[in-house]
Amino acid sequence: MIDAIIEFMTTYHEGGRHGGMYGWVYVLAVAISIGSALAARELLERRKRLLKNVNTRFANGPLTAAVILPTFGGQSGEGILALEGVCHGTQGT
């Protein structure tokens, strides 16, 4: 079984749209495709959570955001900026 896998990985396979490729290139392409699909799904879920969080915060009333500025001369330039937000409903996703 292992001999067959090693043979597939090290053999040049003719044909295909781009000519031919070694077996290890096929395996690498499949691994990259699976990894890309998983990463895309994770980013989509993260985006949905963020949008839900933003909509919830808008619906609950005014928003506040902390603004943290770089340190100059040993003094921190931290301040608070008040943002007023009203949720009028969402469209799309």
Backbone as a chain_set.jsonl record, in Angstrom:
{"seq": "MIDAIIEFMTTYHEGGRHGGMYGWVYVLAVAISIGSALAARELLERRKRLLKNVNTRFANGPLTAAVILPTFGGQSGEGILALEGVCHGTQGT", "coords": {"N": [[0.821, -1.191, 0.0], [1.868, 1.294, 0.881], [3.944, 1.442, -0.917], [2.539, 1.842, -3.305], [1.453, 4.387, -2.866], [3.767, 5.966, -2.636], [4.788, 5.549, -5.189], [2.776, 6.781, -6.749], [3.061, 9.441, -5.875], [5.608, 10.137, -6.772], [5.563, 9.837, -9.5], [5.325, 11.122, -12.797], [2.45, 12.405, -14.149], [0.748, 12.305, -17.108], [-1.254, 14.498, -19.2], [-4.306, 16.406, -18.694], [-5.335, 19.834, -18.226], [-3.225, 21.588, -17.941], [-1.026, 20.346, -18.997], [1.103, 17.965, -17.697], [1.572, 16.672, -14.338], [3.419, 15.96, -11.347], [2.54, 13.46, -8.909], [2.671, 14.394, -6.25], [2.123, 17.071, -6.554], [-0.564, 17.145, -7.19], [-1.624, 16.234, -4.751], [-0.788, 18.31, -3.075], [-2.244, 20.444, -4.213], [-4.887, 19.682, -3.615], [-4.778, 19.747, -0.804], [-4.288, 22.489, -0.361], [-6.629, 23.556, -1.434], [-8.588, 22.539, 0.334], [-7.724, 23.741, 2.735], [-8.045, 26.46, 2.059], [-10.821, 26.592, 1.709], [-11.707, 26.038, 4.325], [-10.616, 28.242, 5.701], [-11.969, 30.355, 4.443], [-14.598, 29.809, 5.224], [-14.374, 30.177, 7.983], [-13.729, 32.927, 8.082], [-16.107, 33.988, 7.035], [-17.96, 33.235, 9.02], [-16.896, 34.721, 11.158], [-17.306, 37.319, 10.197], [-20.123, 37.4, 10.109], [-20.682, 37.175, 12.866], [-19.554, 39.589, 13.76], [-21.153, 41.516, 12.4], [-23.626, 40.928, 13.566], [-23.057, 41.589, 16.222], [-22.525, 44.358, 15.964], [-25.037, 45.286, 15.042], [-26.599, 44.635, 17.272], [-25.456, 46.293, 19.219], [-26.042, 48.831, 18.132], [-28.812, 48.769, 18.304], [-29.213, 48.818, 21.043], [-28.744, 51.403, 21.975], [-26.843, 54.459, 22.553], [-23.428, 54.461, 21.456], [-20.111, 53.925, 22.698], [-16.686, 54.585, 22.176], [-13.37, 53.699, 22.756], [-10.54, 55.637, 22.371], [-7.263, 55.2, 21.759], [-4.283, 56.735, 21.903], [-0.911, 57.093, 20.605], [1.954, 56.93, 22.821], [3.487, 59.83, 24.008], [6.351, 61.351, 25.089], [6.286, 59.963, 27.511], [3.694, 60.205, 28.43], [0.452, 58.957, 28.329], [-1.955, 59.125, 25.777], [-4.821, 58.728, 26.193], [-8.301, 58.661, 25.558], [-11.896, 59.194, 25.566], [-14.368, 58.776, 23.162], [-17.541, 59.68, 22.336], [-20.08, 58.112, 20.572], [-23.039, 58.453, 18.82], [-25.593, 56.246, 17.994], [-28.098, 54.899, 15.894], [-30.269, 52.356, 15.13], [-31.69, 51.581, 12.145], [-32.61, 49.34, 10.99], [-31.554, 46.593, 8.922], [-30.253, 45.838, 5.688], [-29.848, 43.414, 3.119], [-27.325, 40.901, 3.689]], "CA": [[0.0, 0.0, 0.0], [2.761, 2.449, 0.957], [4.677, 1.494, -2.186], [1.663, 2.427, -4.313], [1.355, 5.816, -2.575], [5.055, 6.565, -3.006], [4.871, 5.524, -6.651], [1.889, 7.824, -7.262], [3.603, 10.757, -5.533], [6.847, 10.416, -7.5], [5.369, 9.598, -10.93], [4.822, 12.219, -13.61], [1.183, 11.994, -14.75], [0.476, 13.055, -18.331], [-2.633, 14.904, -19.445], [-4.833, 17.534, -17.952], [-5.393, 21.117, -18.906], [-1.929, 22.256, -17.845], [0.011, 19.369, -19.318], [1.154, 16.923, -16.689], [2.121, 17.044, -13.033], [3.757, 14.861, -10.453], [1.475, 13.134, -7.969], [2.722, 15.228, -5.051], [1.524, 18.364, -6.874], [-2.005, 16.93, -7.042], [-1.911, 16.159, -3.312], [-0.615, 19.668, -2.559], [-3.367, 21.247, -4.689], [-6.067, 19.3, -2.833], [-4.585, 20.255, 0.557], [-4.468, 23.939, -0.401], [-8.058, 23.806, -1.662], [-9.302, 22.278, 1.587], [-7.341, 24.796, 3.674], [-8.668, 27.714, 1.639], [-12.257, 26.501, 1.991], [-11.882, 26.165, 5.775], [-10.316, 29.624, 6.077], [-13.063, 31.191, 3.951], [-15.764, 29.572, 6.075], [-14.102, 30.817, 9.267], [-13.861, 34.37, 7.893], [-17.528, 34.296, 6.861], [-18.584, 33.141, 10.345], [-16.413, 35.862, 11.94], [-17.988, 38.504, 9.676], [-21.513, 37.346, 10.562], [-20.698, 37.507, 14.297], [-19.285, 41.015, 13.886], [-22.341, 42.253, 11.983], [-24.65, 40.722, 14.601], [-22.625, 42.364, 17.378], [-22.722, 45.769, 15.646], [-26.472, 45.549, 15.012], [-27.079, 44.579, 18.654], [-24.999, 47.5, 19.906], [-26.823, 49.963, 17.629], [-30.184, 48.662, 18.793], [-29.247, 49.042, 22.485], [-28.594, 52.804, 22.331], [-25.616, 55.127, 22.132], [-22.188, 53.698, 21.494], [-18.886, 54.611, 23.104], [-15.486, 53.959, 21.626], [-12.144, 54.169, 23.395], [-9.508, 56.042, 21.431], [-5.963, 55.094, 22.413], [-3.28, 57.409, 21.087], [0.457, 56.693, 20.95], [2.566, 57.587, 23.97], [4.432, 60.896, 23.674], [7.034, 61.903, 26.25], [5.933, 59.242, 28.732], [2.296, 60.406, 28.786], [-0.49, 58.241, 27.486], [-2.986, 60.02, 25.261], [-6.057, 57.957, 26.118], [-9.514, 59.455, 25.717], [-13.146, 58.522, 25.217], [-15.125, 59.46, 22.133], [-18.921, 59.192, 22.375], [-20.722, 58.002, 19.272], [-24.466, 58.204, 18.898], [-25.973, 55.334, 16.932], [-29.491, 54.502, 15.848], [-30.43, 51.246, 14.193], [-32.887, 51.739, 11.327], [-32.822, 48.08, 10.3], [-30.463, 46.236, 8.022], [-30.616, 45.28, 4.397], [-28.837, 42.47, 2.621], [-26.989, 39.76, 4.535]], "C": [[0.874, 1.267, 0.0], [3.561, 2.582, -0.328], [3.837, 2.139, -3.285], [1.53, 3.935, -4.117], [2.637, 6.529, -2.988], [5.204, 6.608, -4.518], [3.995, 6.611, -7.269], [2.497, 9.211, -7.051], [4.82, 11.109, -6.397], [6.733, 10.227, -9.011], [4.826, 10.844, -11.605], [3.597, 11.736, -14.352], [0.879, 12.906, -15.932], [-0.989, 13.478, -18.38], [-3.048, 16.072, -18.573], [-4.748, 18.815, -18.745], [-4.03, 21.807, -18.952], [-0.771, 21.321, -18.202], [-0.018, 18.252, -18.3], [1.75, 17.445, -15.396], [2.523, 15.779, -12.292], [2.617, 14.656, -9.463], [1.471, 14.018, -6.731], [2.119, 16.605, -5.302], [0.001, 18.267, -6.763], [-2.396, 16.935, -5.561], [-1.798, 17.552, -2.697], [-1.791, 20.557, -2.969], [-4.644, 20.94, -3.905], [-5.959, 19.842, -1.411], [-4.788, 21.767, 0.617], [-5.937, 24.294, -0.6], [-8.866, 23.616, -0.385], [-8.986, 23.364, 2.611], [-7.983, 26.126, 3.333], [-10.164, 27.713, 1.94], [-12.526, 26.66, 3.487], [-11.634, 27.599, 6.237], [-11.437, 30.562, 5.637], [-14.302, 31.03, 4.812], [-15.584, 30.25, 7.428], [-14.239, 32.34, 9.164], [-15.314, 34.79, 7.73], [-18.253, 34.249, 8.203], [-18.174, 34.319, 11.22], [-17.117, 37.146, 11.499], [-19.44, 38.54, 10.135], [-21.625, 37.693, 12.042], [-20.474, 38.995, 14.511], [-20.509, 41.839, 13.513], [-23.464, 42.123, 13.01], [-24.326, 41.559, 15.831], [-22.867, 43.857, 17.139], [-24.199, 46.118, 15.654], [-27.059, 45.545, 16.421], [-26.687, 45.842, 19.402], [-25.758, 48.733, 19.427], [-28.234, 49.944, 18.185], [-30.286, 49.001, 20.278], [-29.05, 50.5, 22.886], [-27.274, 53.377, 21.893], [-24.385, 54.253, 22.318], [-21.071, 54.555, 22.072], [-17.708, 53.846, 22.534], [-14.277, 54.541, 22.331], [-11.122, 54.468, 22.309], [-8.187, 56.035, 22.177], [-4.927, 55.661, 21.456], [-1.894, 56.939, 21.483], [0.99, 57.492, 22.141], [3.6, 58.604, 23.488], [5.047, 61.422, 24.956], [6.639, 61.243, 27.554], [4.497, 59.43, 29.17], [1.417, 59.671, 27.793], [-1.563, 59.21, 27.024], [-4.305, 59.305, 25.117], [-7.248, 58.87, 26.331], [-10.727, 58.646, 25.33], [-13.884, 59.397, 24.203], [-16.527, 58.868, 22.147], [-19.498, 59.204, 20.97], [-22.201, 57.731, 19.49], [-24.845, 57.301, 17.726], [-27.429, 54.95, 17.03], [-29.591, 53.42, 14.791], [-31.754, 51.418, 13.461], [-33.227, 50.443, 10.599], [-31.674, 47.819, 9.35], [-31.032, 45.683, 6.73], [-29.521, 44.347, 3.952], [-28.608, 41.349, 3.599], [-27.199, 40.041, 5.962]], "O": [[0.643, 2.19, -0.781], [3.831, 3.693, -0.784], [4.359, 2.895, -4.104], [1.497, 4.684, -5.093], [2.588, 7.583, -3.622], [5.692, 7.596, -5.067], [4.417, 7.288, -8.206], [2.452, 10.055, -7.946], [5.026, 12.28, -6.715], [7.71, 10.435, -9.731], [3.972, 11.539, -11.055], [3.673, 10.767, -15.108], [0.767, 14.122, -15.78], [-1.844, 12.906, -17.705], [-2.252, 16.639, -17.825], [-4.147, 18.857, -19.819], [-3.728, 22.528, -19.903], [0.35, 21.517, -17.733], [-1.068, 17.654, -18.067], [2.353, 18.517, -15.359], [2.034, 14.684, -12.573], [1.827, 15.567, -9.212], [0.408, 14.359, -6.212], [1.649, 17.248, -4.363], [-0.649, 19.202, -6.296], [-3.38, 17.566, -5.173], [-2.634, 17.931, -1.877], [-2.282, 21.341, -2.157], [-5.398, 21.853, -3.57], [-6.943, 20.345, -0.867], [-5.401, 22.268, 1.56], [-6.432, 25.242, 0.01], [-9.726, 24.434, -0.061], [-9.89, 23.855, 3.286], [-8.421, 26.849, 4.228], [-10.711, 28.725, 2.378], [-13.473, 27.344, 3.874], [-12.371, 28.113, 7.078], [-11.814, 31.467, 6.381], [-14.987, 32.011, 5.102], [-16.528, 30.831, 7.963], [-14.801, 32.973, 10.059], [-15.713, 35.84, 8.233], [-19.07, 35.121, 8.496], [-19.004, 34.865, 11.948], [-17.485, 37.97, 12.337], [-19.939, 39.6, 10.512], [-22.538, 38.414, 12.445], [-21.133, 39.603, 15.354], [-20.869, 42.768, 14.235], [-24.17, 43.092, 13.291], [-25.218, 42.17, 16.419], [-23.366, 44.548, 18.028], [-24.584, 47.144, 16.215], [-27.924, 46.364, 16.732], [-27.497, 46.403, 20.14], [-26.087, 49.599, 20.238], [-28.791, 50.995, 18.504], [-31.346, 49.431, 20.732], [-29.184, 50.809, 24.07], [-26.642, 52.86, 20.972], [-24.321, 53.42, 23.222], [-21.093, 55.779, 21.942], [-17.734, 52.62, 22.425], [-14.176, 55.758, 22.484], [-10.875, 53.641, 21.432], [-8.012, 56.791, 23.133], [-4.718, 55.147, 20.357], [-1.712, 56.434, 22.59], [0.523, 58.595, 22.42], [4.469, 58.291, 22.675], [4.323, 61.897, 25.831], [6.652, 61.889, 28.601], [4.099, 58.87, 30.192], [1.612, 59.753, 26.58], [-2.031, 60.034, 27.81], [-4.868, 59.273, 24.022], [-7.212, 59.755, 27.187], [-10.6, 57.532, 24.82], [-14.001, 60.61, 24.38], [-16.68, 57.657, 21.982], [-19.405, 60.209, 20.264], [-22.561, 56.856, 20.278], [-24.457, 57.568, 16.588], [-27.941, 54.702, 18.121], [-29.058, 53.559, 13.69], [-32.818, 51.402, 14.081], [-34.049, 50.449, 9.682], [-30.913, 48.726, 9.015], [-32.136, 45.138, 6.689], [-28.374, 44.487, 4.377], [-29.535, 40.885, 4.263], [-26.96, 39.175, 6.803]]}, "num_chains": 1, "name": "protein.A"}
